[in-house]
Amino acid sequence: MSFQLPTTEEKSDYVLQQFDRIAKRYDLTNDVISLGMHRFWKEIAVDELVNPTRKQGSQRNFLDVCTGTGDLALLVAKRLRTGDKVIGADFSPEMLKVANQRANSAQQQGKSPAMIGFKQADAQKLPFDDNSFDGVIVSFGLRNLTDLQQGINEMARVTKPGGRVINLDLGHTDTPLFAQLFSFYFGSIVPIIGDLLQSDRKAYTYLPESLKTYPTPDKIAKMFATAGLTNIKWRKLAMGSVALHVGEK
């Protein structure tokens, strides 16, 4: 029987159960699937988030939406100063267990000067006041929301004027030959990797299938504009298989 994506009504529960299942070996699997490149892409995204908002002596707060195991929240924290804060929000309690363990370890080892906290939350209804954060980022998570526009709207809402909203996610490559190779790898090899490392072929079949309904980068840019963001830009990474969007509040 062929794989079918969940319906709109099923998607939230489906995605929650899926990420709870794969939390413990999620980082290892991401490293293998991306050949470690996801770390490089996230470094680029964090540069866009943190560097433009640097102000001498000011304390800053950042939000990582769909934080998962907190790897990106920790990456942001390493770029900050004592007194700054990063909050990672996710709706998967199992993912947040791993995130808290990683954050505690990093802080005990002195690898994180900024404060890090995690909160279970729905990205489409963030439990934060308007204009709360100097910047908000989501990494490979927007695609999993039931209502993508609402998720972007919420990120824009809680961002302070002058701050940035960042989205790092899959793109739609049209590079000759590479597009065919990527399609084969993503559609056929990734589920096998998921089966070997996680004993969960279904979760890693969902991953490539979800790209089929995810908007193209130009449409994501329009959604940023609909949310009221300005100075919107986006760039291709990994020959277009990944896209990075930046918008200002």
N, C-alpha and C positions, 0 to 999 in steps of 0.2 A: 504493500500500500504506500502510495507516494505521500511525502510530508506536506502537511497543510498548516499555514500560519494560523494563529489564533484569531478569532473574530475580535472586533473592537470591544465587545462586551467581555470576552474571555481574557484579553491581553494582559490586564493588570495582574490578575491572580496567576496567570501562566508564567509571566516573567518573574514574579516574586518567587514562586516555587522553584523555578529553574535556577535563579541565582543563589538561593539558599542551598541548593544541592551541590553546586560547584564551587562554593566559597573557599574551601580549604586548599585546593590546588589551582585556584584561579590564576594567580600570578605566574606560576610555573607554566601553565598552559598558554598564557598570553605571550610569554617569552618565546616559547617554541613556535607558536603559530606565526608570530611577526618576525621571527629570527632576531629577537631583541630590539627591533627597530621602534617599537612603541615607546620605549624609554626616550629615544632621540626626539620623536615627534612631540612628546609631552614636555620636553625641555624647551622646545620652540614655543609651544603654547604658553608655558609659564613665563617665558620672556615677554610675551605680548601682554600678559596679565599684570605682572609685577612692576616691570621697569618704568612704564610711563607714569605710574602713580607715586613714585618716590618723592617724598618731601622731607626736607631736613628737619629732624626732631619730631615728626608727627608719627603717631601710632596708627597702624592700619589694620583693617579687618578684611579677610577674604573668605569667600564661600566656594566650596567644591561640591557641586550638585551631582548626584549619582556617583558618590565617592567610591563605592565598592569597598575594596580592601584598603583604601586610604593611601595608595601609593602616590597619587598626584597631590593630595593634601600635604603629605610629608615633603614632597618636592617643593611645594610652595613655601612651607614653613622654613626650609633650609635657606631660602633666599631672603628671609625677613630678619628683623632685629628683635631683641628682647622687648617685650611689651606688646608686640604685634600678635595677632591671633588669626588662626585658620579654623573654620568649621567645615567638617565634611558631613553632608546629608545624604542619606540613602534609606530606602524602604525595606531593605533586606536585613533582618537582625543577624543572620549568620555572617554576612559580609561585614557588618559593623563589629562583630566579635573579633574578627581577624584584624580589622582596622585599629581597634583599641589596643590590641596586643602589640601591633607594630609601632604605634605611637608611644606607648609606655616604654618599649625597648629603646626607641630612638631618643627619648628624653632622658632616660637613665644613663645612656651612653654619651649624652651631651651633644647629640647630632642635630638637635632642633632647638634653636634659641627662642623661637616663637611658641606661644601656647597653641595647643591643638585640642579640639573637642569634636565629638561626633554626635549626631542627632538622627534618630529615625524620623523620616519625614517623606511626604509625597512631593515630588518635584513640581507637580502641577498645582500644589497648594502649599507653598512654603510658609512655615510658621515664624516668619520674621517680619519686622516692620518695614515700611517703605524706606528707601534710602539708608539701608543699614550697613552696606559693604562697599569697600573701595573698588572691588572687582569681583565678578562671579564667573566661574568656569565650569564647563561640563565636558567630560572626555569619554567618548564612546558610550554615551548614555542616552542622549536625546532620542536616538532611534528606537529606544525601548519604551518611550512614553506613549500613552494612548492618544494624547492630544499634544502634538509637537508645538503648535502655536501657543497653547496655554503655558507650556513649559518655558518657552522663550519669553513670553509676557511676564511670567513670575520672576525670572532671572533679571529682567530689565527693571521690574518694580522695586526689587530689594537692593539694586545698585545705586550708589550715590551719584549725583550729577558730576560728570567729569570722569567717572569710572568706566571700566570696560566689561563687556560680556563676551566670553570666548566659548566657541564650540569647536571641539576636535572630534571628528567622526569619519566614517567611511565616505569615500567619494564615488564617482562613477567614471572610471577611467575609459578613455576612448583612444588611448595610445595604440597604434597598430602593433600587432603581434602580442604586446604585453597584455592587452585587454583579454585576449583569448587565453593566455597562460594564467592570468590572474583568475579568470572565471573558472578554469579547470581546477586550479589549486584551492580556491576558496570553496567551490561547490563540492569537490570530490575528496580532496586531501584533508581539509580542516575537520570534517566530521570523523575521519579515521583517527586523527590526532586526539580529538575529544574523547573518542572511544577508548583509546589506549591509555591516556593520562587520567581521565576522569570516569571511565566506564559509563559515559553519558553521550552517546552519539546524537541523541535527540537535541540536546542543548546546543551542540555545535553544528547541527544542521539548521537550527533556527537562525544562527548567526548569518550565514550567507543568504538564506532565504529572506531575512528581514531587509537586506539591502535592496531587494526588488521593489519594495514599496516605500523606501526612504527617498525623499526628494533630492533632486540634483542640486549641486552647490549654488547655482543661480537662484533656485527657488528658496533655498535656505536663506540666502541674502535678502530676498523679498520678505520673508517672514521676520527677519531682524528689523527691517524697515517698518513692517506692520506693528511691531512691538514698540515703536518710537525711537529706535536706535539710529544713530547717525554715523557719518564717516565710516561706513561699512566697507570692509575689504575681505577678500578671501584669497587663499593661495592653495595650489595643489602640492601635495607631498606624495612621495612614493609613486611618481609618474601618474598622479591623479587618483590612485586607489584610496587616498586619504585626503580630506579637505579640512582646512583650518579657517574658521570665520571669526572676525573681530568686529565688534560694534561698540560705539560710545553712547553713554547716557547723556 
